[in-house]
């Protein structure tokens, strides 16, 4: 019997670690999974998805720049995908309807809490950026019950729009928005959801947001310390974490959505670090 077909779709896609991650999951769990990478034309995402499922594909991961298109293409969305406004996981239900999910936020929270032993409950958290990456993780972060969550962005209106969108999920969390320059007190956790690190740039933050108890998390990852994490360490942050664990954890959540099996992630993260 042939293995079930899965893939990651993006443009560009040659750099993707997803095929390696899912092949490690498959060998670890004994699941019959054949996982590849597909580069879709920038103007041909929906056709690529239709063709994949027409030839018997079981599930797709979706990465840049197609996550919003994946969300719009779906016949049905999970609650977490609905609020995220983007989807990184697609599959067909029993009736052949296309279902969109978003596992990014769960991946981030799992990396912070399971892999790094951090509790978000009662913490003061600063999130940098107000784009799709941040929108996708706010719900799961708020579900952890931080005392305060501040969204800082270059364009204040975009951060304020996210505060309005997630107000119903804030619970007892004090949720607010500001520009990058405004915060002037230390936070327990700062999450960089901008892509500035990849260009070697930094949001214009005051060093006062960092104290000796501050943990920083860059959703980007690189072979060396990211620009943002290095800046934070230079200001005296106690710990700096990159987004590789989040990448593996969101993949594990997708694997669970598709296969009903939760793979162990620690060994896979270690393999990718080698």
C-alpha positions in Angstrom: 0.0 0.0 0.0 1.4 3.4 -0.9 2.0 6.2 1.6 -0.5 9.0 2.1 0.5 12.2 0.3 1.2 15.5 2.2 3.1 18.6 1.2 4.1 22.1 2.0 3.2 24.8 -0.5 5.0 28.2 -0.8 7.0 30.4 -3.0 9.9 30.2 -2.6 10.0 26.8 -1.0 13.4 25.2 -1.5 14.6 26.3 1.9 11.7 24.7 3.7 12.5 22.4 6.6 9.0 20.9 6.6 9.8 17.8 4.5 12.6 16.8 6.9 10.5 17.5 10.0 7.5 15.5 8.8 9.7 12.6 7.5 11.2 12.4 11.0 7.7 12.4 12.5 6.6 9.7 10.2 9.6 7.4 10.9 9.2 8.0 14.7 5.4 7.2 14.7 5.3 4.6 12.0 2.7 6.6 10.1 2.6 6.0 6.3 3.4 9.6 5.2 5.0 10.8 2.0 5.7 14.5 2.5 7.1 16.8 -0.3 7.5 20.5 -1.1 5.6 22.2 -3.8 6.5 25.7 -5.2 3.2 27.2 -6.5 3.2 30.0 -9.0 2.4 33.3 -7.3 -0.7 33.5 -9.4 -1.6 29.8 -9.3 -2.1 28.8 -5.6 -5.7 27.7 -5.9 -5.0 25.6 -8.9 -2.0 24.0 -7.1 -4.2 23.1 -4.2 -7.0 21.7 -6.4 -4.5 19.6 -8.3 -2.9 18.2 -5.2 -6.2 17.0 -3.7 -7.4 15.8 -7.1 -4.5 13.4 -7.2 -5.3 12.0 -3.8 -3.4 14.3 -1.5 -4.4 14.2 2.2 -3.1 17.4 3.6 -1.1 20.6 2.9 0.9 23.0 5.0 0.9 26.5 3.6 3.7 29.0 4.0 4.6 32.5 2.7 3.0 34.1 0.7 -0.2 32.0 0.5 -1.6 31.7 4.1 -4.3 34.4 3.6 -5.2 32.8 0.2 -5.5 29.4 1.9 -7.9 30.9 4.5 -10.0 32.4 1.7 -10.1 29.2 -0.3 -11.5 27.0 2.5 -15.1 25.8 2.6 -14.8 25.6 6.4 -12.4 27.0 9.0 -11.5 26.0 12.5 -12.1 28.6 15.2 -8.4 29.3 15.5 -8.0 29.7 11.7 -11.1 32.0 11.6 -9.6 34.4 14.0 -6.1 34.3 12.6 -7.3 35.3 9.2 -4.7 32.9 7.8 -4.3 29.2 7.4 -1.1 27.1 7.5 -2.9 23.7 7.4 -5.4 22.4 4.9 -7.2 19.1 4.6 -10.5 17.7 3.2 -13.3 16.5 5.4 -15.4 13.3 4.8 -17.6 15.2 2.4 -14.7 16.5 0.4 -14.9 20.0 1.7 -11.7 22.0 2.1 -11.0 22.7 5.8 -8.5 25.4 6.9 -6.7 25.3 10.3 -3.9 27.4 11.8 -1.4 25.7 14.1 1.1 28.6 14.4 -0.1 29.9 17.7 -0.3 26.5 19.3 3.2 25.9 18.0 4.5 29.1 19.7 2.8 28.4 23.0 4.0 24.7 23.0 7.6 25.8 22.4 7.5 28.4 25.2 5.7 26.2 27.8 6.7 22.6 27.0 10.2 23.1 25.5 11.4 26.1 27.6 9.3 25.6 30.7 7.9 29.1 30.7 4.5 29.9 32.2 2.6 32.8 30.5 -0.1 33.1 33.2 0.1 36.4 35.0 3.0 37.7 32.8 3.5 41.0 31.2 4.1 40.4 27.5 5.1 42.7 24.7 4.4 41.5 21.1 6.2 43.3 18.2 4.4 43.6 14.9 0.8 43.5 13.8 0.9 41.4 10.6 -0.3 38.0 9.8 2.3 36.2 11.9 1.2 38.1 15.1 -2.5 37.7 14.3 -2.0 34.0 14.0 -0.6 33.6 17.6 -2.6 36.1 19.7 -5.5 33.8 20.5 -3.4 31.0 21.9 -1.2 33.5 23.9 -4.3 35.1 25.4 -5.7 31.7 26.3 -2.7 31.3 28.7 -3.9 34.2 30.8 -1.2 36.8 30.9 -1.8 39.8 33.1 -1.0 42.2 30.3 -0.3 42.0 26.6 0.8 45.0 24.6 1.0 45.0 20.8 3.5 47.4 19.5 3.7 48.3 15.8 5.2 50.9 13.5 1.6 51.7 12.3 -0.4 52.2 15.4 -3.8 51.7 13.7 -2.9 48.1 12.7 -2.0 47.2 16.3 -5.2 48.9 17.5 -7.2 46.8 15.0 -5.8 43.6 16.5 -6.7 44.8 20.0 -10.3 45.3 18.8 -10.4 41.9 17.1 -9.1 40.0 20.1 -10.9 41.9 22.8 -13.4 39.1 23.2 -10.6 36.6 24.0 -8.7 38.8 26.4 -10.5 37.7 29.5 -8.8 39.3 32.5 -5.7 40.2 30.4 -5.1 44.0 29.9 -4.8 44.2 26.1 -3.5 47.4 24.5 -1.7 48.8 21.5 1.2 51.4 21.0 4.0 52.4 18.7 7.4 50.8 18.9 8.9 53.7 20.7 6.3 54.0 23.5 7.0 51.1 25.9 9.5 52.3 28.6 9.2 49.7 31.3 10.5 46.1 31.4 8.4 43.1 30.3 8.6 39.4 31.3 8.4 38.2 27.7 9.0 40.1 24.4 7.9 38.2 21.2 9.3 39.6 18.0 6.7 38.9 15.3 8.3 41.2 12.7 10.5 39.9 9.9 13.0 42.7 10.6 15.6 40.3 12.0 16.0 38.6 8.6 17.1 41.9 7.1 19.4 42.6 10.1 17.1 45.4 11.2 15.5 46.2 14.6 12.2 47.8 15.7 13.1 51.1 17.4 12.6 49.9 21.0 13.8 51.6 24.1 16.4 49.5 26.0 14.2 50.0 29.1 11.8 47.2 27.9 14.6 44.7 28.8 15.5 43.7 32.4 17.5 40.9 33.9 14.4 38.8 34.1 13.2 39.4 30.5 12.9 36.5 28.1 12.9 37.3 24.4 11.5 35.2 21.6 12.1 35.8 17.9 9.6 34.0 15.7 12.3 34.0 13.0 15.2 31.6 13.2 18.7 31.4 11.7 21.9 29.4 12.0 23.3 32.1 14.3 21.6 34.4 17.0 19.1 36.6 15.3 19.7 40.4 15.2 16.8 41.0 17.6 17.9 38.3 20.1 21.5 39.6 20.1 20.3 43.1 20.8 18.2 41.9 23.7 21.0 39.9 25.2 23.2 42.9 24.9 20.6 44.9 26.9 20.8 42.2 29.6 17.9 39.8 28.8 18.2 36.6 30.7 17.2 34.3 27.8 16.8 34.5 24.0 14.9 31.9 22.0 14.5 31.7 18.3 11.6 30.3 16.3 12.9 26.9 15.3 11.0 25.2 18.1 7.8 27.0 17.0 8.4 25.6 13.5 8.6 22.1 14.7 5.7 22.4 17.2 3.3 23.9 14.6 4.3 21.0 12.3 3.6 18.5 15.1 0.2 20.1 15.6 -0.6 19.8 11.9 0.6 16.1 12.0 -1.8 15.6 14.8 -4.7 17.3 13.0 -4.1 15.0 9.9 -3.1 11.7 11.6 -4.6 11.8 15.1 -1.1 11.2 16.5 1.2 13.6 18.5 4.8 13.1 17.5 7.6 13.8 20.1 9.4 17.0 19.1 12.5 17.4 21.2 14.7 15.0 19.2 13.5 16.6 16.0 14.4 20.1 17.2 17.8 18.7 18.2 18.3 17.1 14.7 17.6 20.4 13.0 20.0 22.3 15.3 22.9 20.0 14.2 
